[in-house]
Structure formats: C-alpha cells, structure tokens
Amino acid sequence: MAVHRLAPTPDEYAYTFGGREALLSVCPGDLVEVRTEDCFGGRVREPGDLPSAVVPFSELNPVSGPIHVEGAEPGDLLAVHFVSVVPARDRAVSATFPHFGALTGTHETALLHGPLDERVWFYEIDREAWTATYRATASDFELTMPLDPMHGTVGVAPAAGEVRLVVTPASHGGNMDTPEVRAGTTLYLPVNVPGALLSLGDGHARQGEGEVCGTGIESAMETVIAVDLVKGAAPAWPRLEDDDHLMTTGSARPLEDAFRISQKELVGWAATMTGLDRLDAYQLVSQLGLAPAANVVDPNYTMVAKLPKWSLRDAEAYGGVHRRLRALAADYRAR
C-alpha cells in the first residue's frame, strides 16, 4: 500500500477545476493524506473579520490538488473513498452574506427587502469529544452538537479543456455541498481528461441538508482518501456509495431540474444493478428512494437521490470497488 502526502502551501491552492498542473501523481489503490484549507483560506480569525473584507472573491473555496491518477483515461470511472475526515483546528467558522444563501435576495432573485447582515459565528471544535459548540451572537444561547465532517467540494477536471470555478457544481463534481461526502463513503466521478486531475476542499465540520445560510461549519481538514479506477465505466453524473445506500446526484437550476437529474440517474442505476426494465426500476425508486437536498445556494443547486442497498439483493456496484476500498481503509487504520 503506497501512502502519499499532499499539503499545499497557500500559493499552491487551486480555485478552478481544470487549467492546473498536477501537484501529485498516484496509482490506483494508493492512499493520499490531504490537508485542505477552509473556504475562507483561513483568513477569518476574529469576529470582526468579515469574509467580504478579508477574502477576495477569486480566492474563496481553495482546493488541494490536482492529483493525477496513473492510467486514468476519458471514459473511465474514478472511485474516491473517504477513509477519514478530521477537522484540522480547534475552531471553525460560519457566516451569513448579504446576497448569498437560500433565504435572501440576489441579483437573480429580485426582492424589495434589503440584504441580510454579514455576520460571523465561531464554533469550538473538540476532536476528542467529537463535538462542535454553537454560540448565538445576539443572546447567551449555546448548543453542543456532534461532528459530522464532510467535504463540500470534490471534483475532477471537466472535459474538452474547460476550466470551471470551484464554486459551481456540475457533471465533473465540484461544489456539490452534500453531507454524504463523509468518511466511509465512496464518490464515483467521470474521468474527462488523462489522469483525471482530482481536487478537494471546502471541509465542513458538519452541515445541514441544503446548506441553507450558504455556509457549513467551515473547517480546515486532515483527510485521507483512497483512489481506484474502473475502466470504461464513467457515470454521466457523480455517484456515491456507502455501506447502506447507492446515491446519485444532479446539479442544475432550477432545483426541480437538479432533482430530476438525480432521480433519473438513480432509476437507470437501479435498472442496471437489478436487471429490471426502466419502468419497474422507476416504481422501485419511487417507493424506496430518499431525496436529500445537498445545496440550494450555489450557482447550480445539487440534489441527491438515495436507494437502500438491501433492495438490490446481492448486486454490487462496479464489481465491489466500495467493499475493496473499505478493506484498504481498514488496513491503513490498522498500521
């Protein structure tokens, strides 16, 4: 088992998918210990540090990478298994923005009310207790909640030489902001260029479904991933698998189109896995499926569709790659 380390310096962070040279090259079956910065580049340190004042828009949401995966060619599937996701600091941050979030006006959602206040919340992170502590800014209310670390932004280079800002999720992955991208989950991405060029960042100590205010509990992370390839199996949209569910994603506006993409992808995947025809699979998904919102704030919204794996009987996705990567993760932890 080869284990690599990727800890970019500030000048090495990427702000796009595509258009960047790889910082690291790995082989299928390798693991990578990755250090990622928070979405503000670590610049929001005090209550008076308003993100709009201390972080240039072009430097929001830095990602670590790209990582070149040997042998990855367009049309392949890249499997990224999250072995562990651990907050790197004892404090994390969240914020509201004047024109960003699900419950505020924007230049495209024209409303008569004024913009929301820009406000910052700091969370105390206790990695031993595995908790984050919320404290209200206008009262003495506080609440300790369990950590559920995840990565909001994971993706590969888009096809045809396209360069995408990290904030926009699409078929290459990107800023999907789904809490499902947590330890124990395998993310399946389409390979669009030689080497895939994987990048990740935007760690959240936890985040509710929808990322309603526009930010999670934004945290630098120490993350371990394992990568693998399935030749010729590229999905049209990113997919996920954990021990209990198969999941598909769709990223678009309006929200109902993101929903439709994710559901259509899940129906097709269920049909492939079970041998059912399309309408039979549609019926199965309709009765057993879940549909959590990932984000309703980014330039494209993201929806997730979930199907319990027990409904597929003994079928395994992609020849059991998730199971194999789980075993690889167990070997790593046992070292």
Protein Blocks (a to p, Z undefined) as FASTA:
>chain_A
ZZddddddfklpccbeehiacfbdcdehiacddddddfklomambfklcfklmmcfklgo
iaedddddehiaghiacddddfbacdfbfbdcddddfkgcjkbccfklccfbdcdddddd
dddddfknopaddddfkbcbdcddddddddfbdcdddehhiacdfklgcfknpjnopakl
cghiacddddfbghklpadehiafbdcehilnopacdddddddddddddehiacfbdcdd
dfkbccdddddddfklmmmmmmmmmmmmmmmmnopafklmmmmmmmmpccddfbfcbfbd
cddddddfklnomaceehhlmmmmmmmmmmmmmZZ
